[in-house]
Amino acid sequence: MPIAFNPHQTNPSAQFPQAWERAAQVKLLVLDVDGVLTNGQVFFGQDGKELMKAFDIQDGLGIKLLQQCGIETAVITGRNSKMVLARCEELGIQHVFMGVENKAIALSELLKRTAHTAADCAVMGDDWPDLPMMKQAGLRVCPAQGHEAVREFAHFVTSKAGGYGAVRELCDLILKAQNRYEALLMQARN
């Protein structure tokens, strides 16, 4: 006997059934830095100051593609770093909160500034300090190597690690869920 009803599966990843629908609503992407935009390693020089950070170039393009589609981007991080500030300037990330102890308060301030709601927001974090701001977000995302408690709390866990394309994977998910990915890809091919 043939099946009369086939359920509609909108999420390409059955492991994260809410991710696709939530990604379709995103108007603001908020990122932690260490462990999300970087691999989480911090290198110090002999003077005790931060010496180096490495950022994934594909993550940067993903952020630029979101911005091209009118999706705002922001960084909320617990550390102060001239390298992070330079990378944010290079990418056109206008909302940068550094040296933040309470990321939930910073996110609330960001939502007021941008007139977005928490439901409009995707937050990607990798460790416990990110949980309070993730709790507010419409889409909670964790990179593959994120702490177990954060992975369990997330609506979506990327297959890639922070600093190695996790942000681009999230950007692609948002673009696909909002039916913008294919048009952007066609532009790139021409």
Residue pairs with C-beta under 8 A, 6 or more apart in sequence:
10 20
10 21
11 17
11 18
11 19
11 20
11 21
12 20
12 176
13 19
13 20
13 156
16 155
16 156
16 157
18 155
19 139
19 155
19 156
19 173
20 173
20 177
21 177
22 122
22 138
22 139
22 155
22 156
23 122
23 139
23 156
23 173
23 174
23 176
23 177
23 178
24 177
24 178
25 119
25 120
25 138
25 139
26 71
26 120
26 121
26 122
26 138
26 139
26 174
26 177
26 178
27 70
27 71
27 72
27 116
27 120
27 121
28 71
28 72
28 73
28 74
28 110
28 111
28 114
28 116
28 120
28 121
28 122
29 63
29 66
29 71
29 72
29 73
29 74
29 121
29 122
29 124
29 170
29 171
29 174
30 73
30 74
30 75
30 76
30 107
30 110
30 121
30 122
30 123
30 124
30 133
30 137
31 37
31 73
31 74
31 75
31 76
31 123
31 124
31 167
32 75
32 76
32 77
32 103
32 124
32 125
32 126
32 127
32 130
33 75
33 77
33 79
33 81
33 84
34 40
34 42
34 77
34 79
34 126
34 162
35 125
35 126
35 127
35 143
35 145
35 146
35 162
35 163
36 124
36 125
36 126
36 143
36 162
36 163
36 166
36 167
37 55
37 56
37 59
37 75
37 84
37 87
37 162
37 163
37 167
38 53
38 54
38 55
38 162
38 163
39 54
39 161
39 162
39 163
39 164
40 126
40 145
40 162
40 163
41 54
42 50
42 53
42 79
43 50
43 51
43 52
43 53
44 50
44 51
45 51
50 79
50 81
50 82
50 83
52 83
53 81
53 83
53 84
53 87
54 163
55 87
55 163
56 163
56 164
56 165
56 167
56 168
58 165
58 168
59 163
59 165
59 166
59 167
59 168
59 171
60 87
60 90
60 91
61 168
62 167
62 168
62 169
62 170
62 171
62 172
63 73
63 91
63 93
63 167
63 171
64 91
64 92
65 171
65 175
65 184
66 73
66 171
66 174
66 175
67 73
67 92
68 184
69 175
69 178
69 180
69 184
71 174
72 94
72 95
72 114
72 116
73 91
73 92
73 93
73 94
73 95
74 93
74 94
74 95
74 96
74 97
74 110
75 84
75 88
75 93
75 95
75 96
75 97
75 98
76 97
76 100
76 103
76 106
76 107
76 110
76 133
77 84
77 97
77 98
77 99
77 100
78 99
78 100
78 101
78 103
78 129
79 98
79 99
80 98
80 99
81 98
84 96
84 98
85 96
85 98
88 96
95 110
95 113
95 114
97 103
97 106
97 109
97 110
100 106
102 132
103 125
103 129
103 130
103 132
103 133
104 132
104 133
104 135
104 136
106 133
107 118
107 121
107 123
107 133
107 136
107 137
108 136
111 117
111 118
111 121
111 136
117 138
118 136
118 137
118 138
119 138
120 138
121 136
121 137
121 138
121 139
122 137
122 138
122 139
122 140
122 141
122 170
122 174
123 130
123 133
123 134
123 136
123 137
123 139
123 140
123 141
124 141
124 142
124 143
124 166
124 167
124 170
125 131
125 133
125 134
125 140
125 141
125 142
125 146
125 150
126 142
126 143
126 145
126 146
126 147
126 150
126 162
127 146
127 147
127 150
128 147
128 149
128 150
130 150
131 149
131 150
131 153
134 140
134 150
134 153
134 154
135 153
139 155
139 156
140 153
140 154
140 155
140 156
141 154
141 155
141 156
141 157
141 158
141 170
142 150
142 151
142 153
142 154
142 156
142 157
142 158
143 157
143 158
143 160
143 161
143 162
143 166
144 157
144 158
144 159
144 160
144 161
144 162
144 166
145 161
145 162
146 154
146 157
146 162
151 157
156 170
156 173
158 165
158 166
158 169
158 170
159 169
160 166
160 168
160 169
172 181
175 181
175 184
